[in-house]
């Protein structure tokens, strides 16, 4: 048998050239670029200092968080009775602290113009804040139990839901409550249409009640049944045609709430949204375009005092009866 001829190196072992690493975001040397260091992977689309930022500052569990309409800021509410305002770019600095609640802040919302923030608290009140000075503009007092949820509509209307089995409607230009809608059970979630004519409420019995606010009577115009446990959160889609609800039965449901819809109004069921043993009021939300809907990531442990800001995800329509794709939401 003939032996293979020795190579030009005299038979010495030569180490093969390794390909540069191309993991997302790693640095690699491009030989065609004259050895210059380039960033491999997809182009960054956010202004964050890193793909995932950890926002620390609260001294209790974070219970609610919302992005501003322009996407430049975020407000968070916590068990420590505070609201914190964050920049959503660079180092994500905490720029303002809102003080005034006497108990845990259960839900926060921005006004449509991004100039004000609404908050609901376990101290039986809701408050309106100025985002430039962190000053309290006014309080909404009248509930006899914990205010579990709030939802603004238009420029001046606010709906609040409470353990006292009522939903109250407020106008921030008027000192007193404008309307009270009574329920058979404590109300855990509320959502109002942008036009201020539709009101949806969720209770301990798992039913969702819809009200036409143009009518004087306080009876529901329809009742949506399907959840098997407490409704913990709900939100109307940006176009007002669909309602997303989250329940402690570990499902989200998408409802067709158009006035003259026929057939079963529950058009989709999403599985995989787990509630922990703490059974907190986990909220849900839509993407800005309305193409996606999801709950926040699973709630952190009770001693977790941080808010995690994930990178934005590409928009795609979720399939029926499947876990929805993640949204650029924050832990609550």
C-alpha positions in Angstrom: 0.0 0.0 0.0 1.4 3.4 -0.9 1.8 5.9 1.8 0.3 9.4 1.3 2.9 11.9 0.4 3.9 14.4 3.1 2.5 17.9 2.6 4.6 21.0 2.1 4.9 21.5 5.8 6.9 18.3 6.2 4.1 16.3 7.7 3.5 18.8 10.6 -0.1 19.2 11.9 -1.7 22.4 10.9 -4.6 23.8 12.9 -7.6 24.4 10.8 -9.0 28.0 10.6 -12.0 28.4 12.8 -15.1 30.2 11.6 -16.0 33.3 13.6 -18.8 33.1 16.1 -22.1 34.5 14.8 -24.3 34.4 17.8 -26.7 37.3 18.0 -25.1 40.4 19.3 -21.5 39.0 19.5 -18.4 40.6 18.0 -16.7 38.9 15.0 -13.8 39.8 12.8 -14.7 40.2 9.1 -11.7 39.3 6.9 -13.2 41.0 3.9 -13.5 44.2 5.9 -9.8 44.3 6.6 -10.1 42.7 10.0 -12.5 45.4 11.3 -14.7 44.4 14.3 -18.4 44.1 13.3 -21.5 43.2 15.3 -23.0 40.0 14.1 -26.7 39.2 14.2 -29.9 41.2 13.5 -29.9 44.9 13.6 -30.9 46.4 17.0 -34.2 48.3 16.8 -34.6 49.7 20.3 -32.8 52.4 22.1 -32.2 50.3 25.3 -28.7 49.9 26.6 -29.1 46.1 26.5 -31.6 43.7 25.0 -33.2 43.1 28.5 -33.2 45.8 31.2 -33.8 45.2 34.9 -35.6 48.2 36.5 -35.0 48.3 40.3 -36.4 50.8 42.8 -39.6 49.5 44.3 -39.5 48.1 47.8 -42.4 45.7 47.3 -43.9 43.4 44.5 -44.7 45.3 41.3 -48.5 44.8 40.7 -49.1 46.9 37.5 -47.1 48.6 34.7 -48.0 50.5 31.5 -46.2 52.1 28.6 -46.9 55.7 27.7 -48.8 56.3 24.4 -45.6 57.5 22.8 -43.6 54.5 24.1 -40.9 56.7 25.7 -41.8 56.1 29.3 -43.4 53.5 31.6 -45.2 53.8 34.9 -45.3 51.1 37.5 -47.4 50.6 40.6 -46.3 48.5 43.6 -47.3 47.0 46.9 -45.0 49.7 48.4 -47.7 52.3 47.8 -45.6 54.1 45.2 -45.8 54.8 41.4 -42.5 55.1 39.6 -41.9 56.7 36.2 -39.2 55.2 34.0 -37.5 56.2 30.8 -37.7 53.4 28.2 -34.4 54.1 26.5 -30.7 54.2 27.4 -30.2 53.1 31.1 -34.0 53.2 31.8 -33.6 55.8 34.6 -36.3 56.3 37.3 -37.2 60.0 36.8 -40.2 60.5 39.1 -41.8 59.0 42.2 -45.5 59.5 42.9 -46.4 59.4 46.6 -50.0 59.7 48.0 -51.6 56.3 48.2 -52.0 54.7 51.7 -52.0 51.1 50.5 -50.9 49.0 47.6 -51.3 50.3 44.0 -53.3 47.7 42.1 -53.5 49.1 38.6 -52.2 52.1 36.7 -53.2 53.7 33.3 -52.1 56.6 31.1 -54.4 59.2 29.8 -54.8 59.2 26.0 -52.6 62.3 25.6 -49.9 60.9 27.9 -50.0 63.9 30.2 -51.7 62.2 33.2 -51.7 58.9 35.0 -54.6 57.2 36.8 -54.1 54.7 39.6 -56.3 52.4 41.6 -55.4 51.3 45.1 -56.3 49.1 48.0 -56.8 52.3 50.1 -60.3 52.5 48.5 -59.4 55.4 46.3 -58.3 56.2 42.8 -55.9 59.1 42.0 -55.1 61.3 39.0 -51.4 62.4 38.6 -49.5 64.9 36.6 -46.6 63.1 34.9 -44.4 66.2 34.7 -44.3 67.1 38.4 -45.6 63.9 40.0 -48.2 66.1 41.7 -51.6 64.7 42.6 -54.3 66.5 40.5 -57.3 65.0 42.3 -58.7 62.0 44.1 -61.7 59.9 43.4 -63.3 58.9 46.8 -66.5 57.0 47.3 -65.9 53.3 47.3 -66.3 51.3 50.5 -63.9 48.6 49.5 -60.6 48.0 47.7 -60.5 49.5 44.3 -59.3 46.6 42.2 -59.3 48.1 38.8 -59.6 51.4 36.8 -59.9 52.3 33.2 -59.9 55.8 31.6 -62.0 56.7 28.5 -61.5 59.7 26.4 -60.0 62.8 28.0 -61.9 63.0 31.3 -63.9 59.9 32.1 -62.7 57.2 34.5 -64.3 53.9 35.6 -63.4 52.2 38.8 -64.3 48.7 40.1 -64.3 47.7 43.7 -64.8 45.0 46.3 -67.9 46.9 47.4 -69.8 45.3 44.4 -70.0 48.6 42.5 -68.5 50.3 39.5 -68.3 54.1 39.6 -68.0 56.5 36.7 -66.2 59.7 37.2 -65.5 62.9 35.3 -62.3 64.6 36.4 -63.8 68.0 35.8 -66.6 67.3 38.3 -66.1 66.8 42.0 -68.6 64.0 42.7 -69.2 60.5 41.2 -71.5 60.7 38.1 -72.9 57.2 38.2 -72.9 54.0 40.3 -73.6 50.6 38.7 -74.3 47.8 41.3 -73.3 44.2 40.9 -74.2 41.0 42.7 -70.5 40.2 43.5 -67.3 42.1 44.1 -66.0 43.6 40.8 -62.4 42.7 40.0 -61.9 44.1 36.5 -63.3 46.9 34.3 -62.8 48.2 30.8 -64.4 51.1 28.9 -64.6 51.9 25.2 -62.8 54.9 23.9 -66.1 56.5 22.9 -67.3 56.1 26.5 -70.5 54.3 25.5 -69.5 50.7 26.4 -68.7 49.4 29.8 -67.5 45.8 30.6 -67.1 44.4 34.1 -65.7 41.1 35.5 -66.7 39.6 38.8 -66.0 36.8 41.2 -68.6 34.6 39.5 -66.5 34.5 36.3 -69.2 36.3 34.2 -68.5 39.4 32.1 -71.3 42.0 32.0 -71.7 44.6 29.3 -73.5 47.9 29.8 -74.7 50.5 27.4 -73.9 53.8 29.1 -76.3 55.7 26.9 -79.1 54.0 28.8 -80.2 55.1 32.2 -81.0 51.7 33.7 -78.2 49.8 35.3 -79.0 46.4 33.9 -76.5 44.6 31.6 -77.2 44.6 27.9 -75.5 41.1 27.7 -73.6 38.6 29.9 -70.6 36.7 28.5 -70.3 33.3 30.1 -67.4 30.9 29.7 -64.8 31.5 32.3 -64.9 29.0 35.2 -63.2 31.2 37.8 -62.6 34.9 38.8 -62.0 37.3 35.9 -58.8 39.1 36.9 -58.4 41.5 34.0 -59.9 42.6 30.7 -59.1 45.0 27.9 -60.9 46.2 24.8 -59.0 46.0 21.5 -57.9 49.3 19.9 -60.8 49.2 17.4 -63.3 48.4 20.1 -64.7 45.3 18.4 -63.1 42.6 20.6 -62.7 42.1 24.4 -59.7 40.2 25.8 -60.3 38.7 29.3 -58.0 36.9 31.7 -59.3 34.5 34.4 -58.0 32.4 37.2 -59.1 29.3 35.3 -55.8 29.8 33.5 -57.3 30.9 30.2 -57.7 34.0 28.2 -60.8 34.5 26.0 -61.3 36.8 23.1 -64.9 38.0 22.7 -66.7 39.5 19.8 -68.5 42.5 21.3 -69.8 44.2 18.1 -73.4 45.2 18.7 -75.0 42.8 16.2 -72.6 39.9 16.2 -74.3 36.5 15.8 -73.5 33.1 17.2 -71.0 32.4 19.9 -69.3 35.6 21.0 -66.2 33.7 22.3 -64.1 33.5 19.2 -60.8 32.3 20.6 -59.5 30.6 23.8 -55.8 31.0 24.7 -54.2 28.4 27.0 -51.1 28.7 29.0 -51.6 31.8 31.1 -51.0 30.4 34.6 -52.0 31.9 37.9 -49.9 31.2 40.9 -51.1 30.1 44.3 -51.2 33.8 45.3 -54.2 34.3 42.9 -53.3 37.9 42.2 -55.4 40.0 39.8 -53.2 39.5 36.7 -54.2 41.9 33.9 -54.0 41.4 30.1 -53.5 43.8 27.2 -53.4 44.1 23.4 -50.5 45.1 21.2 -50.8 48.7 19.8 -52.0 47.4 16.4 -54.5 45.0 18.0 -52.9 42.0 16.2 -51.7 40.4 19.4 -53.1 39.9 22.9 -51.5 38.4 25.9 -51.1 38.5 29.7 -47.9 39.6 31.3 -45.2 36.9 32.0 -45.9 34.7 35.0 -45.9 36.7 38.2 -42.6 36.9 40.1 -42.1 35.6 43.6 -43.7 37.7 46.3 -40.3 39.2 47.3 -39.4 40.2 43.7 -39.2 44.0 43.6 -38.0 44.5 40.0 -39.7 45.3 36.7 -38.2 43.5 33.7 -38.3 45.3 30.4 -38.1 42.8 27.5 -37.3 43.7 23.9 -40.1 44.3 21.4 -41.5 41.2 19.6 -42.5 40.9 16.0 -46.2 41.1 15.5 -48.1 38.1 14.3 -51.7 36.9 14.7 -52.2 34.3 17.4 -53.9 31.0 16.5 -57.1 29.8 18.2 -56.8 27.7 21.3 -53.1 28.1 21.5 -50.8 30.1 23.8 -50.4 33.6 22.3 -47.0 34.9 21.3 -45.3 37.1 23.9 -45.8 40.9 23.8 -43.5 43.7 24.9 -45.2 43.8 28.3 -43.8 43.9 31.8 -44.0 41.7 34.8 -46.8 42.6 37.1 
